[in-house]
Amino acid sequence: MKIGMSIFGEISHEKVASLLKKNGIDRSFIGSETEDFDGVMKIFAENGITMETLHAPFQGINGMWSDDDAMGNAMLVRLFDSVDKCAKYGIPTTIVHVSSGRPMPEINQKGIERYEKLFCYAKEKGVKVALENLRYLENLKYFMDRYDFPVFCWDTGHENCYTDNINHMEYFADRLGALHIHDNRGIKDVDDHLLPYDGNIDFEAVAKHIATSGKDITIMLEICRSTKTDGKPFYGDISDEEYVERAVSAAKKIAARVDELREKA
């Protein structure tokens, strides 16, 4: 299994790229609205790191379901931009949220049509769209059941803190196209983005789901350097170098277990 990671928080892109290179990590992902996007892409490229996916903007994503055409179309344009950046830089997949927050926006015709336009635009550009699990199964399942084009991005942290007793891989393992691997404490709506094995997610179960999916996929960590619990930095007592070393070790542990389970199957 391949491993990669995207690290956000109080650490510069230059430092992240340098530490990933030092630790033999050659793949990551980036947000489409990252400041100085072209410059950041250059930094990672100079360090031999490929962007496997690009995260589309999610702030304001509920606008996709709005009756306000100006709001809805403005959000769609931002998603089109993520597709354009993928096409420009040869990034295979853009990761998209279907909604945000609570309650879930009502599934309506305007939203459906906007997502259909996104799927068609991405398909024309040769870019995959990976829909990511968040708080609700219903709207994600709506598209996955009715459209062949989207693939699935499984976010382990979201599943643990946003939903109760929903195993998304039971529904979408055959469509798995990307992973966001991180841990948390299982506190409702508290998305810690901890290193794997530092929270309460069962990563043995995670490895089994990935193994049985049969997909050749990167164990991609989505972790936060500046995570705080009870107002204190969770990793405040270790250096950036040690943080990345621990992250690499955790990712390798998951990858090795997936390989082991597949060999036994």
Contacts in CASP RR format, 6 or more apart in sequence:
PFRMAT RR
TARGET T0000
AUTHOR 0000-0000-0000
METHOD contacts of the structure
MODEL  1
MKIGMSIFGEISHEKVASLLKKNGIDRSFIGSETEDFDGVMKIFAENGIT
METLHAPFQGINGMWSDDDAMGNAMLVRLFDSVDKCAKYGIPTTIVHVSS
GRPMPEINQKGIERYEKLFCYAKEKGVKVALENLRYLENLKYFMDRYDFP
VFCWDTGHENCYTDNINHMEYFADRLGALHIHDNRGIKDVDDHLLPYDGN
IDFEAVAKHIATSGKDITIMLEICRSTKTDGKPFYGDISDEEYVERAVSA
AKKIAARVDELREKA
1 210 0 8 1.000
1 217 0 8 1.000
1 218 0 8 1.000
1 219 0 8 1.000
1 254 0 8 1.000
1 255 0 8 1.000
1 256 0 8 1.000
1 258 0 8 1.000
1 259 0 8 1.000
2 27 0 8 1.000
2 217 0 8 1.000
2 218 0 8 1.000
2 219 0 8 1.000
2 255 0 8 1.000
3 25 0 8 1.000
3 27 0 8 1.000
3 218 0 8 1.000
3 219 0 8 1.000
3 220 0 8 1.000
3 221 0 8 1.000
3 248 0 8 1.000
3 251 0 8 1.000
3 252 0 8 1.000
3 254 0 8 1.000
3 255 0 8 1.000
4 20 0 8 1.000
4 25 0 8 1.000
4 26 0 8 1.000
4 27 0 8 1.000
4 28 0 8 1.000
4 52 0 8 1.000
4 218 0 8 1.000
4 219 0 8 1.000
4 220 0 8 1.000
4 221 0 8 1.000
4 251 0 8 1.000
5 20 0 8 1.000
5 25 0 8 1.000
5 28 0 8 1.000
5 220 0 8 1.000
5 221 0 8 1.000
5 222 0 8 1.000
5 223 0 8 1.000
5 247 0 8 1.000
5 248 0 8 1.000
5 251 0 8 1.000
6 28 0 8 1.000
6 29 0 8 1.000
6 30 0 8 1.000
6 220 0 8 1.000
6 221 0 8 1.000
6 222 0 8 1.000
6 223 0 8 1.000
7 16 0 8 1.000
7 221 0 8 1.000
7 223 0 8 1.000
7 224 0 8 1.000
7 225 0 8 1.000
7 244 0 8 1.000
7 247 0 8 1.000
8 193 0 8 1.000
8 223 0 8 1.000
8 224 0 8 1.000
8 225 0 8 1.000
9 224 0 8 1.000
9 225 0 8 1.000
9 226 0 8 1.000
10 225 0 8 1.000
10 226 0 8 1.000
11 225 0 8 1.000
11 226 0 8 1.000
11 240 0 8 1.000
13 40 0 8 1.000
13 43 0 8 1.000
13 44 0 8 1.000
14 43 0 8 1.000
15 240 0 8 1.000
16 28 0 8 1.000
16 244 0 8 1.000
17 43 0 8 1.000
17 44 0 8 1.000
17 46 0 8 1.000
17 47 0 8 1.000
17 49 0 8 1.000
18 47 0 8 1.000
19 240 0 8 1.000
19 241 0 8 1.000
19 244 0 8 1.000
20 26 0 8 1.000
20 28 0 8 1.000
20 47 0 8 1.000
20 49 0 8 1.000
20 244 0 8 1.000
21 47 0 8 1.000
21 48 0 8 1.000
21 49 0 8 1.000
22 244 0 8 1.000
23 244 0 8 1.000
23 245 0 8 1.000
23 248 0 8 1.000
24 248 0 8 1.000
25 49 0 8 1.000
25 248 0 8 1.000
26 48 0 8 1.000
26 49 0 8 1.000
26 50 0 8 1.000
27 49 0 8 1.000
27 50 0 8 1.000
27 51 0 8 1.000
27 52 0 8 1.000
27 218 0 8 1.000
27 220 0 8 1.000
28 44 0 8 1.000
28 49 0 8 1.000
28 50 0 8 1.000
28 51 0 8 1.000
28 52 0 8 1.000
28 220 0 8 1.000
29 51 0 8 1.000
29 52 0 8 1.000
29 53 0 8 1.000
29 54 0 8 1.000
29 55 0 8 1.000
29 95 0 8 1.000
29 220 0 8 1.000
29 222 0 8 1.000
30 37 0 8 1.000
30 40 0 8 1.000
30 41 0 8 1.000
30 44 0 8 1.000
30 51 0 8 1.000
30 54 0 8 1.000
30 55 0 8 1.000
31 37 0 8 1.000
31 54 0 8 1.000
31 55 0 8 1.000
31 56 0 8 1.000
31 57 0 8 1.000
31 82 0 8 1.000
32 54 0 8 1.000
32 55 0 8 1.000
32 56 0 8 1.000
32 57 0 8 1.000
32 78 0 8 1.000
32 81 0 8 1.000
32 82 0 8 1.000
32 85 0 8 1.000
32 94 0 8 1.000
33 57 0 8 1.000
33 78 0 8 1.000
34 40 0 8 1.000
37 85 0 8 1.000
41 51 0 8 1.000
41 89 0 8 1.000
44 50 0 8 1.000
44 51 0 8 1.000
51 89 0 8 1.000
51 91 0 8 1.000
52 91 0 8 1.000
52 92 0 8 1.000
52 93 0 8 1.000
52 178 0 8 1.000
52 218 0 8 1.000
52 220 0 8 1.000
53 91 0 8 1.000
53 92 0 8 1.000
53 93 0 8 1.000
53 94 0 8 1.000
53 95 0 8 1.000
53 130 0 8 1.000
53 153 0 8 1.000
53 178 0 8 1.000
53 220 0 8 1.000
54 82 0 8 1.000
54 85 0 8 1.000
54 86 0 8 1.000
54 89 0 8 1.000
54 91 0 8 1.000
54 93 0 8 1.000
54 94 0 8 1.000
54 95 0 8 1.000
55 82 0 8 1.000
55 94 0 8 1.000
55 95 0 8 1.000
56 78 0 8 1.000
56 79 0 8 1.000
56 82 0 8 1.000
56 94 0 8 1.000
56 95 0 8 1.000
56 96 0 8 1.000
56 97 0 8 1.000
57 75 0 8 1.000
57 78 0 8 1.000
57 79 0 8 1.000
57 82 0 8 1.000
58 96 0 8 1.000
58 97 0 8 1.000
58 100 0 8 1.000
59 100 0 8 1.000
60 75 0 8 1.000
60 100 0 8 1.000
61 75 0 8 1.000
61 96 0 8 1.000
61 97 0 8 1.000
61 98 0 8 1.000
61 99 0 8 1.000
61 100 0 8 1.000
62 99 0 8 1.000
62 100 0 8 1.000
62 101 0 8 1.000
62 105 0 8 1.000
63 71 0 8 1.000
63 72 0 8 1.000
63 75 0 8 1.000
63 105 0 8 1.000
64 72 0 8 1.000
64 75 0 8 1.000
64 76 0 8 1.000
64 79 0 8 1.000
64 98 0 8 1.000
64 99 0 8 1.000
64 111 0 8 1.000
64 114 0 8 1.000
64 115 0 8 1.000
65 99 0 8 1.000
65 105 0 8 1.000
65 106 0 8 1.000
65 107 0 8 1.000
65 108 0 8 1.000
65 110 0 8 1.000
65 111 0 8 1.000
66 72 0 8 1.000
66 75 0 8 1.000
66 110 0 8 1.000
67 108 0 8 1.000
67 110 0 8 1.000
69 110 0 8 1.000
72 110 0 8 1.000
72 111 0 8 1.000
72 114 0 8 1.000
73 114 0 8 1.000
75 114 0 8 1.000
76 114 0 8 1.000
76 117 0 8 1.000
76 118 0 8 1.000
79 94 0 8 1.000
79 96 0 8 1.000
79 118 0 8 1.000
80 118 0 8 1.000
80 121 0 8 1.000
82 94 0 8 1.000
82 96 0 8 1.000
83 94 0 8 1.000
83 118 0 8 1.000
83 121 0 8 1.000
83 122 0 8 1.000
83 125 0 8 1.000
83 127 0 8 1.000
83 129 0 8 1.000
84 125 0 8 1.000
85 91 0 8 1.000
85 94 0 8 1.000
86 92 0 8 1.000
86 93 0 8 1.000
86 94 0 8 1.000
86 122 0 8 1.000
86 125 0 8 1.000
86 127 0 8 1.000
87 125 0 8 1.000
87 126 0 8 1.000
87 127 0 8 1.000
91 127 0 8 1.000
92 127 0 8 1.000
92 128 0 8 1.000
93 127 0 8 1.000
93 128 0 8 1.000
93 129 0 8 1.000
93 130 0 8 1.000
93 151 0 8 1.000
93 177 0 8 1.000
93 178 0 8 1.000
94 122 0 8 1.000
94 127 0 8 1.000
94 128 0 8 1.000
94 129 0 8 1.000
94 130 0 8 1.000
95 130 0 8 1.000
95 132 0 8 1.000
95 153 0 8 1.000
95 178 0 8 1.000
95 180 0 8 1.000
96 118 0 8 1.000
96 129 0 8 1.000
96 130 0 8 1.000
96 131 0 8 1.000
96 132 0 8 1.000
97 131 0 8 1.000
97 132 0 8 1.000
97 134 0 8 1.000
98 115 0 8 1.000
98 131 0 8 1.000
98 132 0 8 1.000
98 134 0 8 1.000
98 136 0 8 1.000
98 139 0 8 1.000
98 140 0 8 1.000
98 143 0 8 1.000
99 105 0 8 1.000
99 134 0 8 1.000
99 135 0 8 1.000
99 136 0 8 1.000
99 139 0 8 1.000
100 134 0 8 1.000
100 135 0 8 1.000
101 134 0 8 1.000
101 135 0 8 1.000
102 135 0 8 1.000
104 135 0 8 1.000
104 136 0 8 1.000
104 138 0 8 1.000
104 139 0 8 1.000
105 139 0 8 1.000
107 138 0 8 1.000
107 139 0 8 1.000
107 142 0 8 1.000
115 143 0 8 1.000
116 147 0 8 1.000
118 129 0 8 1.000
119 129 0 8 1.000
119 147 0 8 1.000
119 149 0 8 1.000
119 150 0 8 1.000
122 128 0 8 1.000
122 129 0 8 1.000
122 149 0 8 1.000
123 149 0 8 1.000
128 150 0 8 1.000
128 151 0 8 1.000
128 177 0 8 1.000
129 149 0 8 1.000
129 150 0 8 1.000
129 151 0 8 1.000
130 150 0 8 1.000
130 151 0 8 1.000
130 152 0 8 1.000
130 153 0 8 1.000
130 177 0 8 1.000
130 178 0 8 1.000
131 140 0 8 1.000
131 143 0 8 1.000
131 144 0 8 1.000
131 150 0 8 1.000
131 151 0 8 1.000
131 152 0 8 1.000
131 153 0 8 1.000
132 152 0 8 1.000
132 153 0 8 1.000
132 154 0 8 1.000
132 155 0 8 1.000
132 158 0 8 1.000
132 178 0 8 1.000
132 180 0 8 1.000
133 140 0 8 1.000
133 152 0 8 1.000
133 153 0 8 1.000
133 154 0 8 1.000
133 155 0 8 1.000
133 158 0 8 1.000
133 159 0 8 1.000
133 162 0 8 1.000
133 163 0 8 1.000
133 168 0 8 1.000
134 140 0 8 1.000
134 155 0 8 1.000
134 158 0 8 1.000
134 162 0 8 1.000
135 158 0 8 1.000
135 162 0 8 1.000
135 163 0 8 1.000
136 163 0 8 1.000
137 163 0 8 1.000
137 166 0 8 1.000
137 168 0 8 1.000
137 171 0 8 1.000
140 168 0 8 1.000
141 171 0 8 1.000
143 150 0 8 1.000
144 150 0 8 1.000
144 152 0 8 1.000
144 171 0 8 1.000
144 172 0 8 1.000
144 175 0 8 1.000
150 175 0 8 1.000
151 175 0 8 1.000
151 176 0 8 1.000
151 177 0 8 1.000
151 178 0 8 1.000
152 168 0 8 1.000
152 172 0 8 1.000
152 173 0 8 1.000
152 175 0 8 1.000
152 176 0 8 1.000
152 177 0 8 1.000
152 178 0 8 1.000
153 177 0 8 1.000
153 178 0 8 1.000
153 179 0 8 1.000
153 180 0 8 1.000
154 168 0 8 1.000
154 169 0 8 1.000
154 172 0 8 1.000
154 176 0 8 1.000
154 178 0 8 1.000
154 179 0 8 1.000
154 180 0 8 1.000
154 209 0 8 1.000
155 179 0 8 1.000
155 180 0 8 1.000
155 182 0 8 1.000
155 222 0 8 1.000
156 179 0 8 1.000
156 180 0 8 1.000
156 181 0 8 1.000
156 182 0 8 1.000
156 183 0 8 1.000
156 201 0 8 1.000
156 206 0 8 1.000
157 180 0 8 1.000
157 182 0 8 1.000
157 183 0 8 1.000
157 184 0 8 1.000
157 191 0 8 1.000
157 193 0 8 1.000
157 201 0 8 1.000
158 180 0 8 1.000
158 191 0 8 1.000
159 166 0 8 1.000
159 167 0 8 1.000
159 168 0 8 1.000
160 183 0 8 1.000
160 184 0 8 1.000
160 186 0 8 1.000
160 200 0 8 1.000
160 201 0 8 1.000
161 184 0 8 1.000
161 185 0 8 1.000
161 186 0 8 1.000
161 187 0 8 1.000
161 188 0 8 1.000
161 189 0 8 1.000
161 190 0 8 1.000
161 191 0 8 1.000
161 192 0 8 1.000
162 188 0 8 1.000
162 189 0 8 1.000
162 191 0 8 1.000
167 209 0 8 1.000
169 176 0 8 1.000
169 209 0 8 1.000
169 213 0 8 1.000
173 209 0 8 1.000
173 212 0 8 1.000
173 213 0 8 1.000
173 215 0 8 1.000
174 213 0 8 1.000
176 210 0 8 1.000
176 213 0 8 1.000
176 215 0 8 1.000
176 217 0 8 1.000
177 215 0 8 1.000
177 217 0 8 1.000
178 217 0 8 1.000
178 220 0 8 1.000
179 210 0 8 1.000
179 217 0 8 1.000
179 218 0 8 1.000
179 219 0 8 1.000
179 220 0 8 1.000
180 220 0 8 1.000
180 222 0 8 1.000
181 196 0 8 1.000
181 206 0 8 1.000
181 219 0 8 1.000
181 220 0 8 1.000
181 221 0 8 1.000
181 222 0 8 1.000
181 251 0 8 1.000
181 254 0 8 1.000
182 192 0 8 1.000
182 193 0 8 1.000
182 194 0 8 1.000
182 195 0 8 1.000
182 196 0 8 1.000
182 221 0 8 1.000
182 222 0 8 1.000
182 223 0 8 1.000
182 224 0 8 1.000
183 192 0 8 1.000
183 194 0 8 1.000
183 195 0 8 1.000
183 196 0 8 1.000
183 197 0 8 1.000
183 198 0 8 1.000
183 199 0 8 1.000
183 200 0 8 1.000
183 201 0 8 1.000
183 203 0 8 1.000
184 190 0 8 1.000
184 191 0 8 1.000
184 192 0 8 1.000
184 193 0 8 1.000
184 194 0 8 1.000
184 199 0 8 1.000
184 200 0 8 1.000
184 201 0 8 1.000
185 192 0 8 1.000
185 194 0 8 1.000
185 199 0 8 1.000
185 200 0 8 1.000
185 229 0 8 1.000
186 199 0 8 1.000
186 200 0 8 1.000
186 201 0 8 1.000
192 199 0 8 1.000
192 224 0 8 1.000
192 227 0 8 1.000
192 229 0 8 1.000
192 234 0 8 1.000
193 222 0 8 1.000
193 223 0 8 1.000
193 224 0 8 1.000
193 227 0 8 1.000
194 223 0 8 1.000
194 224 0 8 1.000
194 227 0 8 1.000
194 234 0 8 1.000
195 221 0 8 1.000
195 223 0 8 1.000
195 235 0 8 1.000
195 243 0 8 1.000
195 246 0 8 1.000
195 247 0 8 1.000
195 250 0 8 1.000
196 203 0 8 1.000
196 221 0 8 1.000
196 250 0 8 1.000
196 251 0 8 1.000
196 253 0 8 1.000
196 254 0 8 1.000
197 203 0 8 1.000
197 250 0 8 1.000
197 253 0 8 1.000
198 234 0 8 1.000
203 253 0 8 1.000
203 254 0 8 1.000
203 257 0 8 1.000
204 257 0 8 1.000
206 254 0 8 1.000
207 254 0 8 1.000
207 257 0 8 1.000
207 258 0 8 1.000
207 261 0 8 1.000
208 261 0 8 1.000
210 217 0 8 1.000
210 219 0 8 1.000
210 254 0 8 1.000
210 258 0 8 1.000
211 257 0 8 1.000
211 258 0 8 1.000
211 261 0 8 1.000
211 262 0 8 1.000
211 265 0 8 1.000
212 261 0 8 1.000
212 265 0 8 1.000
214 262 0 8 1.000
219 251 0 8 1.000
219 254 0 8 1.000
219 255 0 8 1.000
219 258 0 8 1.000
221 247 0 8 1.000
221 250 0 8 1.000
221 251 0 8 1.000
223 247 0 8 1.000
225 235 0 8 1.000
225 240 0 8 1.000
225 243 0 8 1.000
226 233 0 8 1.000
227 233 0 8 1.000
227 234 0 8 1.000
227 235 0 8 1.000
228 234 0 8 1.000
235 243 0 8 1.000
238 246 0 8 1.000
END
